[in-house]
C-alpha cells in the first residue's frame, strides 16, 4: 500500500474521535442539567447513523459494483451538506438558531 494511504488512515484514526468530544461539549453546554439524557441520545443517534450507513452501503452493492460504491457515499455526503445548509437557513429565518 502507498504511503499516502497509510498516512491518511493514521490521520483519520488520530483526529477522527475528536469530533465527538467537541460535539458533546457543545450539547452539554446547551443543557448541562440533562447530561445523562443528552449523552444517551447523542450516542444512540451516532450508532443509528453507523447502522444506517452500513445498511445503505450493503443495499447499494446489489445495484452498483464495489468499485463504484464511493460515488454512492459522495452522493450521501452531498445530500447531508444540502440538508445542513437548508437547516441553517431555516433556523436563521425562524430565529431558532442554537449556539
N, C-alpha and C positions, 0 to 999 in steps of 0.2 A: 504494500500500500504506500501511497505517497506521503510525503512529509506534511503537505497541506491538509490531507485528510486527518492524519493523527493530531495535528495541531488544532484543527477545528473541533475535533472530539474532546481534546483536552480543555480547550477554552470553554466549550459548552458545559462540560462536567464541572468546571471550577466556578463559572459565573451563573449558570442556569438557576440553581436554587436560591440565589439572592433575590430573584423576582418575588418569591413567596414571602420573604421576610419584609420587603417593602410593602407588599400588598397587605399583609397582616397588620403592620404598623399603621397604615392608612385606615384600615377598617376599625381597629381598636381606638384610634384617636377620635373617631366619629361617635362612638358609643362604648366607652370603656366599662360601663356598668353591666354590660351584657357579654362579657368575654367568652364564656362557655358556649353560648348560642352562636355568636358570630364566628368563632373558630370552627365549630362543628359544621355550620352551614357552608363556610368557605371551603373546607376540605371536602365536603360532600359534592359541591359543585365542581371542584377540581377533578375528583375521581369520576364524576359523571361525564365531564368533558373528555377525559382519557378513554373511558369506555366507549363513548360515542364516536370518537375519532378512530378507535380500533374497529368498531362495527362498520363505520363508513368506508374505511380502507379495505376491510375484508369484503364488503359488498361491491366495492368498485372493482376489485380483482376479477369479479365474474364478467365484467364488461370491458375492461381495458387490460392490456398486458402489464406485467410488473414494471417494465422499463418506463411506462407512461404514467405510473402512479404519482409521480412528482407533480404532474400537471393538475391532477385532482387536488392534491394538497395546496398547490398555488391558488387554485380557484377558491378553495375554502378560506385561505388566508385573505384573499381579496374581498370575499363576502364578509368576513369578520371585520375587516377595516371599514368597509362601507357601512356596516351596522354601527360600528363605533362612532364614525363621523356623523351619522344620522342621529344617534342618541345624544351626542354633544349638541348638535344643532337644536334638537327638540328641547333639551334641558335649558339651553340659553334662552330660547323663545318663551318657555313657560316660567322661567325664573327658578327652577328647581335644581340648579347646578350644585352638586355636592363637592365640597372642598377636598 
